[in-house]
């Protein structure tokens, strides 16, 4: 008994390899001769044109509306009082950032602790200071001397070895720094905690299996990886703190917004002085954003062996390649060889 199968005609009479190659070359020639037509997106173009028209109208209003009073803007943009106010704004931002993230690191460590007492205290701290508005906290710390006339050092619930007046130590600037730092610490604690718990637990297990001490695990393994998740949110908080320093105007501290208020209260030029503060805030946040970019790029070295070029490097490469772009292409005579 024999088994037979029906063989297709193409299989029974296979074509020569040369014929198949010829058909393949013909198909490529036909495809090369086709004209490529890009997809049309009329609504996308319409939306882009409409946005450009609105932007052009806004720019035209900035240039022609006399209410902006650009002459007054130019006078006060680099005035000594404004520059001193910018220095005070940066000072408050620096103090609040350092104090906030130092306290936030401690609170984050307490929240990750195995002690139920420490975890509960840290959770309560974050809950309270994230719930109360910043302006309320600042006014409260500014009036702390109303509740506590003097502070002392000594045995808890026992005798004190020394005391001092609250007003003499915690003035307007000290209350502002304390309020900004404590408020920032609540958010910084959650940012740091989120970055730490985002690191794969297998990293710590592998380090423990190798006998690496816990402090070295945190310093050399966990934190470098956690920084990639911490930095974007932390930089965002620093920028928010920079703008949040404008709230301390209620304490009559000469930062940028308070100083512009003083000037336009004296001159009556509200809009140009507000534009002075606006442009300076934009400049300062831009500088912080550039610093954020380079810090994030530094800590991304472990994930990217070859980090993407910076904007300056891209501009430099473009300028270097300009002679090659403008050079005419070499033409061959006598056809292809």
GUTORZA-516133 format. One record per residue (C-alpha): residue in three letters; x, y, z. Coordinates in steps of 0.1 Angstrom, whole numbers. Example, Ala and Ser with C-alpha at 12.3 -4.5 7.8 and 13.67 -1.06 7.14 Angstrom:
// residues 2
<ALA,<123,-45,78>>;
<SER,<137,-11,71>>;
END
This chain:
// residues 337
<UNK,<0,0,0>>;
<UNK,<14,33,-10>>;
<UNK,<4,68,2>>;
<UNK,<3,97,-23>>;
<UNK,<-1,134,-18>>;
<UNK,<-14,160,-41>>;
<UNK,<15,183,-51>>;
<UNK,<6,219,-61>>;
<UNK,<16,228,-96>>;
<UNK,<40,254,-84>>;
<UNK,<57,229,-62>>;
<UNK,<58,203,-89>>;
<UNK,<74,226,-113>>;
<UNK,<95,250,-93>>;
<UNK,<107,282,-111>>;
<UNK,<144,287,-116>>;
<UNK,<161,309,-90>>;
<UNK,<172,334,-117>>;
<UNK,<135,340,-126>>;
<UNK,<126,347,-90>>;
<UNK,<154,372,-86>>;
<UNK,<143,389,-118>>;
<UNK,<107,393,-105>>;
<UNK,<121,407,-72>>;
<UNK,<142,433,-91>>;
<UNK,<111,443,-111>>;
<UNK,<91,448,-79>>;
<UNK,<118,470,-64>>;
<UNK,<119,491,-96>>;
<UNK,<82,495,-95>>;
<UNK,<82,506,-59>>;
<UNK,<111,530,-65>>;
<UNK,<91,547,-92>>;
<UNK,<61,554,-69>>;
<UNK,<57,589,-56>>;
<UNK,<54,592,-19>>;
<UNK,<25,614,-7>>;
<UNK,<26,625,29>>;
<UNK,<-6,622,50>>;
<UNK,<-26,654,51>>;
<UNK,<-37,668,84>>;
<UNK,<-59,698,77>>;
<UNK,<-73,702,112>>;
<UNK,<-38,701,127>>;
<UNK,<-27,729,104>>;
<UNK,<-58,749,112>>;
<UNK,<-53,745,150>>;
<UNK,<-16,756,146>>;
<UNK,<-25,786,125>>;
<UNK,<-52,796,150>>;
<UNK,<-27,793,179>>;
<UNK,<-2,814,160>>;
<UNK,<-28,841,153>>;
<UNK,<-37,843,190>>;
<UNK,<-1,844,200>>;
<UNK,<5,872,174>>;
<UNK,<-24,892,188>>;
<UNK,<-10,889,223>>;
<UNK,<24,900,212>>;
<UNK,<9,929,194>>;
<UNK,<-10,939,225>>;
<UNK,<22,937,246>>;
<UNK,<40,960,221>>;
<UNK,<13,986,214>>;
<UNK,<-9,987,246>>;
<UNK,<2,1017,266>>;
<UNK,<-11,1002,298>>;
<UNK,<19,979,300>>;
<UNK,<41,1010,305>>;
<UNK,<74,994,294>>;
<UNK,<93,1026,301>>;
<UNK,<85,1021,339>>;
<UNK,<94,984,335>>;
<UNK,<128,993,322>>;
<UNK,<135,1018,350>>;
<UNK,<127,994,378>>;
<UNK,<138,960,363>>;
<UNK,<174,965,374>>;
<UNK,<168,990,403>>;
<UNK,<189,984,434>>;
<UNK,<159,978,456>>;
<UNK,<146,951,432>>;
<UNK,<181,934,430>>;
<UNK,<183,934,468>>;
<UNK,<149,919,470>>;
<UNK,<159,891,446>>;
<UNK,<189,884,469>>;
<UNK,<165,881,498>>;
<UNK,<142,858,478>>;
<UNK,<172,835,469>>;
<UNK,<183,836,505>>;
<UNK,<149,824,517>>;
<UNK,<148,797,490>>;
<UNK,<182,784,500>>;
<UNK,<175,783,537>>;
<UNK,<141,768,532>>;
<UNK,<155,741,508>>;
<UNK,<184,731,531>>;
<UNK,<163,730,562>>;
<UNK,<133,713,545>>;
<UNK,<153,685,529>>;
<UNK,<174,679,560>>;
<UNK,<143,675,581>>;
<UNK,<125,657,553>>;
<UNK,<153,631,551>>;
<UNK,<149,625,588>>;
<UNK,<111,622,586>>;
<UNK,<114,598,556>>;
<UNK,<138,576,576>>;
<UNK,<113,576,605>>;
<UNK,<85,566,581>>;
<UNK,<106,537,568>>;
<UNK,<116,527,603>>;
<UNK,<105,494,619>>;
<UNK,<94,513,650>>;
<UNK,<57,519,651>>;
<UNK,<61,549,673>>;
<UNK,<85,566,649>>;
<UNK,<64,558,619>>;
<UNK,<33,572,636>>;
<UNK,<50,604,646>>;
<UNK,<64,609,611>>;
<UNK,<30,602,595>>;
<UNK,<14,627,619>>;
<UNK,<40,653,610>>;
<UNK,<34,649,572>>;
<UNK,<-3,649,577>>;
<UNK,<-4,681,598>>;
<UNK,<21,702,578>>;
<UNK,<6,692,544>>;
<UNK,<-29,701,556>>;
<UNK,<-22,736,569>>;
<UNK,<-17,763,542>>;
<UNK,<17,779,541>>;
<UNK,<5,814,548>>;
<UNK,<-13,802,580>>;
<UNK,<19,785,592>>;
<UNK,<40,816,585>>;
<UNK,<16,839,605>>;
<UNK,<16,813,633>>;
<UNK,<54,812,636>>;
<UNK,<56,849,634>>;
<UNK,<33,852,664>>;
<UNK,<50,824,684>>;
<UNK,<62,848,710>>;
<UNK,<26,854,720>>;
<UNK,<23,818,732>>;
<UNK,<59,813,745>>;
<UNK,<75,844,759>>;
<UNK,<107,826,767>>;
<UNK,<124,793,757>>;
<UNK,<147,774,781>>;
<UNK,<170,744,782>>;
<UNK,<169,718,810>>;
<UNK,<154,686,822>>;
<UNK,<120,678,806>>;
<UNK,<93,687,831>>;
<UNK,<120,698,855>>;
<UNK,<143,727,862>>;
<UNK,<159,748,833>>;
<UNK,<195,756,831>>;
<UNK,<190,787,809>>;
<UNK,<164,805,789>>;
<UNK,<161,833,763>>;
<UNK,<134,856,749>>;
<UNK,<116,842,719>>;
<UNK,<114,876,702>>;
<UNK,<151,881,704>>;
<UNK,<159,849,685>>;
<UNK,<129,842,663>>;
<UNK,<124,875,644>>;
<UNK,<106,879,611>>;
<UNK,<133,863,590>>;
<UNK,<138,834,614>>;
<UNK,<101,828,615>>;
<UNK,<99,828,577>>;
<UNK,<128,804,574>>;
<UNK,<113,781,600>>;
<UNK,<79,781,584>>;
<UNK,<92,775,549>>;
<UNK,<115,748,561>>;
<UNK,<89,729,582>>;
<UNK,<64,732,554>>;
<UNK,<89,720,528>>;
<UNK,<100,691,550>>;
<UNK,<66,674,549>>;
<UNK,<67,673,511>>;
<UNK,<104,664,509>>;
<UNK,<99,635,533>>;
<UNK,<73,619,509>>;
<UNK,<95,626,479>>;
<UNK,<125,609,495>>;
<UNK,<105,580,508>>;
<UNK,<89,574,474>>;
<UNK,<123,574,457>>;
<UNK,<137,549,482>>;
<UNK,<108,524,481>>;
<UNK,<109,526,442>>;
<UNK,<143,509,443>>;
<UNK,<140,471,437>>;
<UNK,<141,452,469>>;
<UNK,<163,426,452>>;
<UNK,<191,452,452>>;
<UNK,<191,454,490>>;
<UNK,<188,416,493>>;
<UNK,<218,411,470>>;
<UNK,<238,436,490>>;
<UNK,<229,419,523>>;
<UNK,<238,385,508>>;
<UNK,<273,399,500>>;
<UNK,<277,411,536>>;
<UNK,<277,448,528>>;
<UNK,<268,469,559>>;
<UNK,<234,486,559>>;
<UNK,<249,522,559>>;
<UNK,<270,513,528>>;
<UNK,<240,497,512>>;
<UNK,<221,530,516>>;
<UNK,<249,552,505>>;
<UNK,<264,533,476>>;
<UNK,<234,512,462>>;
<UNK,<200,525,473>>;
<UNK,<205,563,472>>;
<UNK,<222,566,438>>;
<UNK,<193,547,423>>;
<UNK,<167,565,443>>;
<UNK,<180,599,432>>;
<UNK,<167,593,397>>;
<UNK,<132,592,411>>;
<UNK,<138,619,438>>;
<UNK,<153,646,416>>;
<UNK,<125,656,393>>;
<UNK,<100,660,422>>;
<UNK,<126,676,444>>;
<UNK,<135,702,418>>;
<UNK,<98,709,413>>;
<UNK,<94,715,451>>;
<UNK,<124,739,451>>;
<UNK,<109,759,422>>;
<UNK,<76,759,441>>;
<UNK,<94,771,472>>;
<UNK,<111,799,452>>;
<UNK,<76,811,442>>;
<UNK,<62,804,476>>;
<UNK,<86,829,492>>;
<UNK,<62,856,479>>;
<UNK,<38,846,507>>;
<UNK,<62,861,533>>;
<UNK,<50,895,522>>;
<UNK,<26,892,551>>;
<UNK,<56,894,575>>;
<UNK,<69,926,558>>;
<UNK,<101,909,547>>;
<UNK,<117,927,517>>;
<UNK,<116,899,492>>;
<UNK,<108,904,455>>;
<UNK,<70,905,456>>;
<UNK,<69,926,488>>;
<UNK,<93,951,473>>;
<UNK,<73,955,441>>;
<UNK,<42,961,462>>;
<UNK,<60,988,481>>;
<UNK,<71,1005,448>>;
<UNK,<37,1004,431>>;
<UNK,<20,1015,463>>;
<UNK,<42,1046,461>>;
<UNK,<41,1052,424>>;
<UNK,<7,1038,414>>;
<UNK,<23,1018,385>>;
<UNK,<8,984,393>>;
<UNK,<10,966,360>>;
<UNK,<47,974,351>>;
<UNK,<58,965,386>>;
<UNK,<40,933,385>>;
<UNK,<57,925,352>>;
<UNK,<90,932,368>>;
<UNK,<83,906,394>>;
<UNK,<69,882,368>>;
<UNK,<99,884,345>>;
<UNK,<124,879,374>>;
<UNK,<105,849,387>>;
<UNK,<106,834,352>>;
<UNK,<143,841,349>>;
<UNK,<150,825,383>>;
<UNK,<129,794,376>>;
<UNK,<146,790,343>>;
<UNK,<180,790,359>>;
<UNK,<168,764,384>>;
<UNK,<154,743,356>>;
<UNK,<187,743,337>>;
<UNK,<204,732,369>>;
<UNK,<179,704,373>>;
<UNK,<186,692,338>>;
<UNK,<223,688,344>>;
<UNK,<219,672,378>>;
<UNK,<194,647,364>>;
<UNK,<218,640,336>>;
<UNK,<246,634,361>>;
<UNK,<226,608,380>>;
<UNK,<214,591,349>>;
<UNK,<249,578,340>>;
<UNK,<241,544,356>>;
<UNK,<211,539,333>>;
<UNK,<225,554,301>>;
<UNK,<261,545,292>>;
<UNK,<260,573,265>>;
<UNK,<238,601,277>>;
<UNK,<221,622,251>>;
<UNK,<239,654,241>>;
<UNK,<231,686,259>>;
<UNK,<214,715,241>>;
<UNK,<248,733,240>>;
<UNK,<265,702,225>>;
<UNK,<237,700,199>>;
<UNK,<242,736,189>>;
<UNK,<279,731,187>>;
<UNK,<276,700,166>>;
<UNK,<251,718,143>>;
<UNK,<275,748,138>>;
<UNK,<304,724,132>>;
<UNK,<284,705,105>>;
<UNK,<273,737,87>>;
<UNK,<303,736,62>>;
<UNK,<294,700,53>>;
<UNK,<257,710,48>>;
<UNK,<265,740,26>>;
<UNK,<291,722,5>>;
<UNK,<276,711,-29>>;
<UNK,<272,674,-35>>;
<UNK,<299,658,-57>>;
<UNK,<286,650,-92>>;
<UNK,<299,621,-111>>;
<UNK,<303,624,-149>>;
<UNK,<301,596,-173>>;
<UNK,<273,577,-156>>;
<UNK,<275,552,-128>>;
<UNK,<304,527,-128>>;
END
